[in-house]
Amino acid sequence: MAETKTTVTAATAKASHQPKKSSNLFATLAVPICLVIGFLFYFFVLGNPANFQGNNPEGHPVDSGIGKWFATVYKGGLIVPILISVLLVCLTFVIERFLYLSKAKGKFSGSELVRKVQYHLANRNIDAALAECDKQQGSVGNVLKAGLKKYKEMVSNTELDTDQKILTIKNEIEETTALELPMMEKNLVFLSTIASVATLLGLFGTVLGMIRAFAAMSSGGAPDSAQLAGGISEALINTALGIGTSAVAIVMYNYFTTNIDSITYAIDESGFTLTQSFAANHK
């Protein structure tokens, strides 16, 4: 029996290896690609000569239109493309996690699945309960399905007593849960990191802008008003981009962790339901 259990676990781990490998590749490629796009956007879109008076990127922005805003952001300095890249990384992983967690939630809620499975188990119809797991197609369904298969196996097992059977079912659920949860939490570290780093990058750009502003004020004779305004503008642009990116990362990180907690609760509820049902039906 121990050999069979090891084989099942190994097969499950092997089946989960390919998606995990693909996810690692995605994370590895996403960051440098976003950096390249961020810098290209900064130099060729924001820094397009058409956005500036006299087609000179060193000059003032045009008087109106979207080109004025592009040119203004371009004047924020070289921290701006880094912040744009960080924002793109943030949005990339927000979309990736949203798609994955939408799939992990399944076709209907985990709580509804638990109620349906509980009903079928009360009627001793394990196959119908397994069919409900296939319909759900989410993380709760995956865990419940693994538990139900072990449940079905334990029903016909004559070598173990009831407590040992319940422990076997519980272990199977815990093993499957251990494979599901890391995949749900994967890549959230990027959002939590961006939430802090974006603010620091924005602050760094702000400091550079203020250095320019004070340098203009400290120059001999009358302060250069153009350089003074440019320095302050650079500081504020970096501040806005840094705070905005950080805000997006924090909000989405909290949103995803709340969703994961909800799925985790449903998984815990499903495991408890399964073991209690077995204990009640096979005393």
C-alpha positions in Angstrom: 0.0 0.0 0.0 2.9 2.3 0.9 4.4 1.7 -2.6 1.1 2.5 -4.3 0.8 5.8 -2.3 4.4 6.7 -3.3 3.6 6.0 -6.9 0.5 8.2 -6.9 2.3 11.0 -5.2 5.2 10.8 -7.6 2.8 10.8 -10.6 1.0 13.8 -9.2 4.2 15.7 -8.7 5.3 14.8 -12.2 2.0 16.1 -13.6 2.4 19.4 -11.8 6.1 19.8 -12.9 5.4 21.1 -16.5 3.0 24.0 -15.5 5.5 25.0 -12.7 8.4 24.9 -15.3 6.3 27.1 -17.7 5.5 29.5 -14.9 9.2 29.8 -14.0 10.0 30.5 -17.6 7.3 33.2 -17.8 8.6 34.9 -14.7 12.2 34.8 -16.0 11.3 36.3 -19.4 8.7 38.8 -18.2 11.0 41.1 -16.3 13.7 41.7 -19.0 11.0 42.1 -21.7 9.2 44.7 -19.6 12.4 46.5 -19.1 13.1 46.6 -22.8 9.5 47.8 -23.6 9.8 50.4 -20.8 12.9 52.0 -22.2 11.7 51.8 -25.8 8.5 53.5 -24.8 10.4 56.2 -22.9 12.8 57.1 -25.7 10.7 56.5 -28.8 7.2 57.4 -27.7 7.6 59.8 -24.8 10.7 61.2 -26.3 9.4 61.5 -29.8 10.6 64.9 -31.2 7.0 65.6 -32.4 6.1 66.0 -28.7 8.4 69.0 -28.3 8.5 72.5 -29.7 10.8 72.8 -32.7 11.0 69.0 -32.7 13.8 69.3 -30.1 13.6 66.8 -27.2 15.7 69.3 -25.2 13.1 72.0 -25.6 9.7 72.6 -24.1 6.7 70.4 -24.6 4.2 71.3 -27.3 1.3 73.5 -26.1 -1.5 71.0 -26.2 -2.6 67.5 -26.9 -1.3 64.1 -25.7 2.1 65.0 -26.9 2.3 67.7 -24.2 1.8 65.0 -21.5 4.2 62.6 -23.1 6.9 65.3 -23.2 6.2 66.3 -19.6 6.7 62.7 -18.4 9.8 62.4 -20.6 11.3 65.4 -18.7 11.1 63.3 -15.6 14.6 61.9 -16.3 16.1 58.5 -16.6 14.4 57.1 -13.5 11.1 57.4 -15.5 11.8 54.4 -17.9 12.7 52.3 -14.9 9.4 53.2 -13.2 7.5 52.5 -16.4 9.2 49.1 -16.6 8.3 48.4 -13.0 4.7 49.3 -13.7 4.6 47.0 -16.7 6.0 44.2 -14.6 3.3 44.9 -12.0 0.6 44.8 -14.6 2.0 41.7 -16.3 1.9 39.7 -13.0 -1.5 41.2 -12.1 -3.0 39.8 -15.3 -1.1 36.5 -14.9 -2.3 36.0 -11.3 -5.8 37.1 -12.2 -6.1 34.5 -15.0 -4.6 31.7 -12.8 -6.8 32.4 -9.8 -9.9 32.7 -11.9 -9.1 29.2 -13.1 -8.3 28.0 -9.6 -11.7 29.2 -8.4 -13.3 26.8 -10.8 -16.7 26.9 -12.6 -18.6 27.4 -9.3 -17.6 28.2 -5.7 -15.8 25.7 -3.5 -18.5 26.0 -0.8 -21.1 25.0 -3.3 -19.0 22.0 -4.4 -18.6 20.9 -0.7 -22.3 21.0 -0.2 -22.9 18.9 -3.4 -20.2 16.4 -2.4 -21.6 16.2 1.1 -25.1 15.4 -0.3 -23.8 12.6 -2.5 -21.7 11.1 0.2 -24.7 11.1 2.5 -26.3 8.9 -0.2 -23.1 6.8 -0.5 -22.7 7.9 -4.1 -19.0 8.5 -4.5 -19.0 8.4 -8.3 -21.5 11.3 -8.4 -19.3 13.2 -5.9 -16.3 12.7 -8.2 -18.4 13.9 -11.2 -19.1 17.1 -9.3 -15.4 17.6 -8.8 -14.8 17.2 -12.5 -17.4 19.9 -13.2 -15.9 22.4 -10.8 -12.5 22.3 -12.4 -10.8 24.3 -9.7 -8.3 23.8 -6.9 -11.0 22.8 -4.4 -12.2 20.2 -7.0 -8.7 18.9 -7.5 -8.2 18.4 -3.8 -11.6 16.9 -3.2 -11.2 14.6 -6.2 -7.9 13.2 -4.8 -9.5 12.8 -1.4 -12.6 11.1 -2.8 -10.5 8.6 -4.8 -8.7 7.7 -1.6 -12.1 7.6 0.2 -13.4 5.1 -2.4 -10.2 3.0 -1.9 -10.6 3.0 1.8 -14.3 1.9 1.6 -13.2 -1.5 0.2 -10.0 -1.7 2.4 -10.2 -4.5 5.0 -6.7 -4.2 6.4 -7.0 -0.9 8.2 -9.3 0.2 11.0 -11.5 3.3 10.7 -9.1 5.7 12.4 -6.3 4.6 10.1 -8.5 5.0 7.0 -9.5 8.5 8.1 -5.8 9.4 8.6 -5.0 8.0 5.1 -7.7 10.2 3.6 -6.5 13.2 5.5 -2.9 12.7 4.4 -3.9 12.4 0.8 -5.8 15.7 1.0 -2.8 17.4 2.7 -0.5 16.2 0.0 -2.7 17.4 -2.8 -3.2 20.7 -1.0 0.6 21.1 -0.7 0.8 21.0 -4.5 -2.1 23.4 -5.1 -1.3 26.2 -2.6 2.3 27.1 -3.9 1.0 27.5 -7.4 -1.7 29.9 -6.2 0.8 32.0 -4.3 3.4 31.9 -7.0 4.7 35.3 -8.4 2.9 37.3 -5.6 6.4 38.0 -4.4 6.8 40.3 -7.4 3.8 42.4 -6.4 4.9 42.6 -2.7 8.4 43.7 -3.8 7.1 46.2 -6.3 4.9 47.7 -3.6 8.0 48.7 -1.7 10.6 49.2 -4.5 8.3 51.5 -6.7 8.0 54.0 -3.8 11.7 54.0 -3.2 12.5 54.5 -6.9 10.0 57.3 -7.0 11.6 58.9 -4.0 15.0 58.5 -5.6 13.8 60.3 -8.8 12.3 63.0 -6.5 15.6 63.5 -4.8 17.4 63.8 -8.1 14.9 66.3 -9.3 15.2 68.4 -6.2 19.0 68.3 -6.5 18.6 69.8 -10.0 16.2 72.4 -8.7 18.5 73.5 -5.8 21.4 73.5 -8.2 19.6 76.0 -10.4 18.9 78.2 -7.3 22.5 78.1 -6.1 24.0 79.1 -9.4 25.6 82.5 -9.6 23.4 85.5 -10.3 19.6 85.2 -10.8 18.3 81.6 -10.5 17.6 79.8 -13.8 13.8 79.6 -13.7 13.7 77.1 -16.5 16.1 74.7 -14.7 14.3 75.3 -11.4 10.9 74.4 -12.9 12.4 71.4 -14.7 13.9 70.1 -11.5 10.7 70.4 -9.6 8.7 68.9 -12.5 11.2 65.9 -12.6 10.7 65.4 -8.9 6.9 65.4 -9.0 6.7 63.2 -12.1 8.9 60.5 -10.4 6.8 60.9 -7.2 3.6 60.4 -9.1 4.8 57.3 -11.0 6.3 55.7 -7.9 3.3 56.2 -5.7 0.9 55.2 -8.5 2.8 51.9 -9.3 3.1 51.1 -5.6 -0.7 51.7 -5.0 -1.6 49.3 -7.9 0.7 46.6 -6.5 -0.6 46.9 -2.9 -4.3 46.8 -3.9 -3.8 43.9 -6.3 -1.6 42.0 -3.8 -4.3 42.3 -1.1 -7.0 41.3 -3.6 -5.2 38.2 -4.6 -4.3 37.1 -1.1 -8.0 37.5 -0.1 -9.0 35.3 -3.0 -6.3 32.7 -2.0 -7.6 32.7 1.6 -11.1 32.1 0.4 -10.0 29.1 -1.7 -7.8 27.8 1.1 -10.8 28.0 3.5 -12.9 26.0 1.0 -10.1 23.4 0.7 -9.9 23.0 4.5 -13.7 22.8 4.7 -13.7 20.1 2.0 -11.1 18.0 3.9 -13.0 18.2 7.1 -16.3 17.3 5.3 -14.7 14.3 3.7 -13.2 12.8 6.9 -16.3 13.5 8.9 -18.5 11.9 6.3 -16.3 8.8 6.3 -16.3 8.6 10.0 -20.1 8.9 10.1 -20.8 6.4 7.3 -18.2 3.7 8.2 -18.2 3.4 12.0 
